[in-house]
Amino acid sequence: MTRLPIVSGRQVVKALQKIDYEVDHQTGSHIILRCSFPPHRRVTVPDHREISPGTLRSILRSVGLTTDEFREIL
């Protein structure tokens, strides 16, 4: 298993936008993204300087990406 990169919330949002996720809205320090094609999945990304490994792993699992695929998108 490849180590997760240390990324900020904004970097995660930019990477997910490359795979057809759009910013739906922001509530406080959390950015909610929505998939542009069915099923319109939603994922919440904390707008922090550094995303913890467990949170990042959960986000990647929700959008269906592996660690290696995420590294390629970055």
NUTORTI-210345 format. One record per atom (N, C-alpha, C, CB): x, y, z; residue number from 1; atom name; residue in one letter; chain. Coordinates in steps of 0.001 Angstrom, whole numbers, plus 500000, padded with zeros to 6 digits. Glycine has a CB too. Example, Ala and Ser with C-alpha at 12.3 -4.5 7.8 and 13.67 -1.06 7.14 Angstrom:
2
[[513190, 494310, 507800], 1, N, A, A] [[512300, 495500, 507800], 1, CA, A, A] [[513200, 496700, 507800], 1, C, A, A] [[511308, 495527, 509046], 1, CB, A, A] [[512850, 497750, 507080], 2, N, S, A] [[513670, 498940, 507140], 2, CA, S, A] [[512900, 500030, 507870], 2, C, S, A] [[514084, 499402, 505725], 2, CB, S, A] 
//
This chain:
74
[[500845, 498817, 500000], 1, N, M, A] [[500000, 500000, 500000], 1, CA, M, A] [[500883, 501237, 500000], 1, C, M, A] [[499043, 500003, 501217], 1, CB, M, A] [[500562, 502164, 499134], 2, N, T, A] [[501320, 503393, 498999], 2, CA, T, A] [[500936, 504370, 500100], 2, C, T, A] [[501094, 504020, 497620], 2, CB, T, A] [[501933, 505090, 500580], 3, N, R, A] [[501663, 506099, 501609], 3, CA, R, A] [[500815, 507223, 501037], 3, C, R, A] [[502978, 506663, 502181], 3, CB, R, A] [[499968, 507768, 501884], 4, N, L, A] [[499132, 508886, 501473], 4, CA, L, A] [[499960, 510165, 501452], 4, C, L, A] [[497916, 509037, 502413], 4, CB, L, A] [[499745, 511031, 500470], 5, N, P, A] [[500463, 512291, 500439], 5, CA, P, A] [[499897, 513259, 501485], 5, C, P, A] [[500391, 512911, 499035], 5, CB, P, A] [[500702, 514199, 501913], 6, N, I, A] [[500237, 515239, 502827], 6, CA, I, A] [[499700, 516373, 501962], 6, C, I, A] [[501390, 515737, 503795], 6, CB, I, A] [[498396, 516585, 502040], 7, N, V, A] [[497741, 517583, 501192], 7, CA, V, A] [[496797, 518440, 502025], 7, C, V, A] [[496972, 516902, 500038], 7, CB, V, A] [[496473, 519607, 501472], 8, N, S, A] [[495513, 520496, 502115], 8, CA, S, A] [[494120, 520205, 501561], 8, C, S, A] [[495900, 521990, 501896], 8, CB, S, A] [[493118, 520769, 502185], 9, N, G, A] [[491751, 520588, 501718], 9, CA, G, A] [[491557, 521158, 500329], 9, C, G, A] [[490778, 521230, 502678], 9, CB, G, A] [[492174, 522295, 500052], 10, N, R, A] [[492052, 522925, 498727], 10, CA, R, A] [[492676, 522053, 497640], 10, C, R, A] [[492717, 524313, 498728], 10, CB, R, A] [[493789, 521382, 497952], 11, N, Q, A] [[494424, 520497, 496984], 11, CA, Q, A] [[493530, 519292, 496681], 11, C, Q, A] [[495791, 520029, 497504], 11, CB, Q, A] [[492860, 518789, 497689], 12, N, V, A] [[491941, 517669, 497501], 12, CA, V, A] [[490781, 518103, 496609], 12, C, V, A] [[491416, 517150, 498865], 12, CB, V, A] [[490244, 519301, 496854], 13, N, V, A] [[489137, 519821, 496047], 13, CA, V, A] [[489574, 519957, 494584], 13, C, V, A] [[488651, 521192, 496599], 13, CB, V, A] [[490756, 520513, 494333], 14, N, K, A] [[491245, 520666, 492959], 14, CA, K, A] [[491415, 519317, 492275], 14, C, K, A] [[492571, 521425, 492948], 14, CB, K, A] [[491900, 518329, 493007], 15, N, A, A] [[492076, 516992, 492437], 15, CA, A, A] [[490722, 516367, 492105], 15, C, A, A] [[492857, 516085, 493412], 15, CB, A, A] [[489740, 516518, 492991], 16, N, L, A] [[488425, 515932, 492744], 16, CA, L, A] [[487694, 516648, 491614], 16, C, L, A] [[487585, 515972, 494012], 16, CB, L, A] [[487976, 517929, 491417], 17, N, Q, A] [[487365, 518641, 490304], 17, CA, Q, A] [[487855, 518098, 488965], 17, C, Q, A] [[487659, 520133, 490405], 17, CB, Q, A] [[489032, 517520, 488946], 18, N, K, A] [[489565, 516928, 487716], 18, CA, K, A] [[488812, 515655, 487328], 18, C, K, A] [[491052, 516619, 487882], 18, CB, K, A] [[488120, 515034, 488296], 19, N, I, A] [[487361, 513820, 487989], 19, CA, I, A] [[485857, 514091, 488088], 19, C, I, A] [[487765, 512669, 488945], 19, CB, I, A] [[485441, 515280, 487672], 20, N, D, A] [[484028, 515663, 487520], 20, CA, D, A] [[483260, 515883, 488812], 20, C, D, A] [[483332, 514629, 486745], 20, CB, D, A] [[483924, 516274, 489880], 21, N, Y, A] [[483225, 516724, 491076], 21, CA, Y, A] [[483199, 518240, 491046], 21, C, Y, A] [[483907, 516190, 492383], 21, CB, Y, A] [[482066, 518819, 491428], 22, N, E, A] [[481897, 520267, 491430], 22, CA, E, A] [[481617, 520742, 492845], 22, C, E, A] [[480759, 520695, 490476], 22, CB, E, A] [[482081, 521940, 493160], 23, N, V, A] [[481796, 522513, 494477], 23, CA, V, A] [[480313, 522845, 494519], 23, C, V, A] [[482676, 523789, 494762], 23, CB, V, A] [[479609, 522224, 495447], 24, N, D, A] [[478177, 522462, 495614], 24, CA, D, A] [[477972, 523680, 496505], 24, C, D, A] [[477468, 521214, 496214], 24, CB, D, A] [[478578, 523639, 497695], 25, N, H, A] [[478530, 524779, 498606], 25, CA, H, A] [[479552, 524575, 499709], 25, C, H, A] [[477110, 524963, 499200], 25, CB, H, A] [[479681, 525593, 500541], 26, N, Q, A] [[480596, 525506, 501677], 26, CA, Q, A] [[479845, 525902, 502932], 26, C, Q, A] [[481847, 526409, 501471], 26, CB, Q, A] [[480014, 525104, 503968], 27, N, T, A] [[479413, 525395, 505259], 27, CA, T, A] [[480545, 525474, 506271], 27, C, T, A] [[478347, 524312, 505664], 27, CB, T, A] [[480829, 526660, 506744], 28, N, G, A] [[481930, 526845, 507689], 28, CA, G, A] [[483240, 526464, 507044], 28, C, G, A] [[481707, 526022, 508960], 28, CB, G, A] [[483966, 525526, 507653], 29, N, S, A] [[485258, 525127, 507122], 29, CA, S, A] [[485182, 523805, 506358], 29, C, S, A] [[486264, 525016, 508248], 29, CB, S, A] [[484006, 523459, 505858], 30, N, H, A] [[483840, 522225, 505100], 30, CA, H, A] [[483286, 522527, 503718], 30, C, H, A] [[482919, 521249, 505844], 30, CB, H, A] [[483947, 521998, 502695], 31, N, I, A] [[483540, 522192, 501308], 31, CA, I, A] [[482802, 520932, 500868], 31, C, I, A] [[484776, 522492, 500376], 31, CB, I, A] [[481591, 521118, 500357], 32, N, I, A] [[480781, 519993, 499912], 32, CA, I, A] [[480852, 519940, 498391], 32, C, I, A] [[479300, 520119, 500409], 32, CB, I, A] [[481299, 518786, 497888], 33, N, L, A] [[481409, 518582, 496451], 33, CA, L, A] [[480334, 517612, 495995], 33, C, L, A] [[482811, 518062, 496070], 33, CB, L, A] [[479906, 517762, 494746], 34, N, R, A] [[478857, 516904, 494200], 34, CA, R, A] [[479329, 516370, 492859], 34, C, R, A] [[477507, 517675, 494052], 34, CB, R, A] [[479096, 515108, 492616], 35, N, C, A] [[479474, 514486, 491353], 35, CA, C, A] [[478533, 514991, 490265], 35, C, C, A] [[479430, 512926, 491454], 35, CB, C, A] [[479099, 515321, 489090], 36, N, S, A] [[478288, 515922, 488036], 36, CA, S, A] [[477495, 514905, 487217], 36, C, S, A] [[479167, 516715, 487123], 36, CB, S, A] [[477745, 513601, 487412], 37, N, F, A] [[476990, 512590, 486669], 37, CA, F, A] [[476371, 511595, 487648], 37, C, F, A] [[477903, 511856, 485645], 37, CB, F, A] [[475277, 510948, 487240], 38, N, P, A] [[474600, 510019, 488151], 38, CA, P, A] [[475480, 508855, 488535], 38, C, P, A] [[473331, 509502, 487524], 38, CB, P, A] [[475387, 508325, 489718], 39, N, P, A] [[474632, 508870, 490854], 39, CA, P, A] [[475354, 510093, 491413], 39, C, P, A] [[474445, 507794, 491964], 39, CB, P, A] [[474603, 511110, 491714], 40, N, H, A] [[475168, 512390, 492151], 40, CA, H, A] [[475650, 512281, 493592], 40, C, H, A] [[474126, 513528, 492016], 40, CB, H, A] [[476804, 511638, 493757], 41, N, R, A] [[477367, 511457, 495103], 41, CA, R, A] [[477871, 512779, 495653], 41, C, R, A] [[478509, 510425, 495083], 41, CB, R, A] [[477823, 512884, 496965], 42, N, R, A] [[478354, 514066, 497646], 42, CA, R, A] [[479488, 513634, 498547], 42, C, R, A] [[477252, 514798, 498461], 42, CB, R, A] [[480477, 514497, 498648], 43, N, V, A] [[481601, 514227, 499539], 43, CA, V, A] [[481961, 515542, 500223], 43, C, V, A] [[482836, 513625, 498757], 43, CB, V, A] [[482281, 515457, 501492], 44, N, T, A] [[482638, 516633, 502281], 44, CA, T, A] [[484137, 516631, 502526], 44, C, T, A] [[481861, 516664, 503625], 44, CB, T, A] [[484773, 517767, 502210], 45, N, V, A] [[486215, 517910, 502384], 45, CA, V, A] [[486456, 519056, 503375], 45, C, V, A] [[486937, 518180, 501004], 45, CB, V, A] [[487156, 518799, 504472], 46, N, P, A] [[487469, 519886, 505403], 46, CA, P, A] [[488481, 520838, 504776], 46, C, P, A] [[488013, 519326, 506738], 46, CB, P, A] [[488252, 522119, 504933], 47, N, D, A] [[489144, 523141, 504368], 47, CA, D, A] [[490246, 523440, 505385], 47, C, D, A] [[488350, 524452, 503998], 47, CB, D, A] [[491116, 522460, 505602], 48, N, H, A] [[492214, 522584, 506557], 48, CA, H, A] [[493544, 522636, 505820], 48, C, H, A] [[492200, 521414, 507559], 48, CB, H, A] [[494570, 523105, 506509], 49, N, R, A] [[495910, 523166, 505906], 49, CA, R, A] [[496456, 521784, 505611], 49, C, R, A] [[496871, 523909, 506822], 49, CB, R, A] [[496118, 520822, 506460], 50, N, E, A] [[496587, 519461, 506278], 50, CA, E, A] [[495455, 518499, 506641], 50, C, E, A] [[497856, 519187, 507139], 50, CB, E, A] [[495125, 517623, 505693], 51, N, I, A] [[494070, 516639, 505917], 51, CA, I, A] [[494700, 515422, 506597], 51, C, I, A] [[493361, 516238, 504568], 51, CB, I, A] [[494089, 514953, 507670], 52, N, S, A] [[494632, 513785, 508368], 52, CA, S, A] [[494510, 512550, 507479], 52, C, S, A] [[493898, 513558, 509719], 52, CB, S, A] [[495424, 511589, 507645], 53, N, P, A] [[495420, 510398, 506793], 53, CA, P, A] [[494105, 509616, 506814], 53, C, P, A] [[496533, 509491, 507209], 53, CB, P, A] [[493499, 509490, 507972], 54, N, G, A] [[492236, 508762, 508070], 54, CA, G, A] [[491110, 509458, 507322], 54, C, G, A] [[491850, 508586, 509519], 54, CB, G, A] [[491061, 510773, 507411], 55, N, T, A] [[490042, 511548, 506704], 55, CA, T, A] [[490256, 511452, 505202], 55, C, T, A] [[490065, 513021, 507153], 55, CB, T, A] [[491498, 511574, 504763], 56, N, L, A] [[491806, 511484, 503335], 56, CA, L, A] [[491466, 510090, 502809], 56, C, L, A] [[493297, 511810, 503077], 56, CB, L, A] [[491778, 509065, 503566], 57, N, R, A] [[491470, 507694, 503161], 57, CA, R, A] [[489954, 507513, 503020], 57, C, R, A] [[492045, 506680, 504188], 57, CB, R, A] [[489189, 508106, 503922], 58, N, S, A] [[487735, 508026, 503871], 58, CA, S, A] [[487185, 508757, 502643], 58, C, S, A] [[487126, 508609, 505151], 58, CB, S, A] [[487738, 509926, 502329], 59, N, I, A] [[487312, 510686, 501154], 59, CA, I, A] [[487597, 509882, 499887], 59, C, I, A] [[488029, 512062, 501097], 59, CB, I, A] [[488792, 509306, 499797], 60, N, L, A] [[489158, 508520, 498619], 60, CA, L, A] [[488258, 507299, 498465], 60, C, L, A] [[490619, 508084, 498706], 60, CB, L, A] [[487919, 506655, 499572], 61, N, R, A] [[487021, 505504, 499533], 61, CA, R, A] [[485635, 505927, 499045], 61, C, R, A] [[486922, 504845, 500925], 61, CB, R, A] [[485180, 507112, 499466], 62, N, S, A] [[483855, 507600, 499073], 62, CA, S, A] [[483757, 507876, 497579], 62, C, S, A] [[483517, 508860, 499843], 62, CB, S, A] [[484839, 508382, 496989], 63, N, V, A] [[484811, 508710, 495556], 63, CA, V, A] [[485301, 507559, 494687], 63, C, V, A] [[485657, 509942, 495287], 63, CB, V, A] [[485780, 506491, 495306], 64, N, G, A] [[486185, 505313, 494561], 64, CA, G, A] [[487572, 505387, 493953], 64, C, G, A] [[485215, 505063, 493496], 64, CB, G, A] [[488499, 506079, 494614], 65, N, L, A] [[489870, 506189, 494131], 65, CA, L, A] [[490821, 505401, 495020], 65, C, L, A] [[490300, 507656, 494065], 65, CB, L, A] [[491863, 504888, 494410], 66, N, T, A] [[492933, 504282, 495194], 66, CA, T, A] [[493964, 505365, 495485], 66, C, T, A] [[493582, 503062, 494443], 66, CB, T, A] [[494892, 505059, 496363], 67, N, T, A] [[495948, 506019, 496703], 67, CA, T, A] [[496795, 506337, 495473], 67, C, T, A] [[496841, 505469, 497838], 67, CB, T, A] [[497107, 505327, 494687], 68, N, D, A] [[497919, 505543, 493486], 68, CA, D, A] [[497186, 506406, 492462], 68, C, D, A] [[498302, 504201, 492857], 68, CB, D, A] [[495902, 506175, 492274], 69, N, E, A] [[495119, 506995, 491343], 69, CA, E, A] [[495069, 508436, 491811], 69, C, E, A] [[493697, 506440, 491194], 69, CB, E, A] [[494926, 508636, 493121], 70, N, F, A] [[494879, 509991, 493663], 70, CA, F, A] [[496214, 510704, 493441], 70, C, F, A] [[494530, 509959, 495166], 70, CB, F, A] [[497323, 510003, 493645], 71, N, R, A] [[498637, 510588, 493414], 71, CA, R, A] [[498807, 511024, 491952], 71, C, R, A] [[499732, 509589, 493798], 71, CB, R, A] [[498284, 510238, 491015], 72, N, E, A] [[498375, 510587, 489595], 72, CA, E, A] [[497572, 511845, 489279], 72, C, E, A] [[497884, 509423, 488729], 72, CB, E, A] [[496411, 511990, 489915], 73, N, I, A] [[495553, 513161, 489685], 73, CA, I, A] [[496212, 514429, 490210], 73, C, I, A] [[494182, 512966, 490353], 73, CB, I, A] [[496907, 514312, 491337], 74, N, L, A] [[497577, 515478, 491914], 74, CA, L, A] [[498594, 515993, 490918], 74, C, L, A] [[498257, 515132, 493270], 74, CB, L, A] 
//
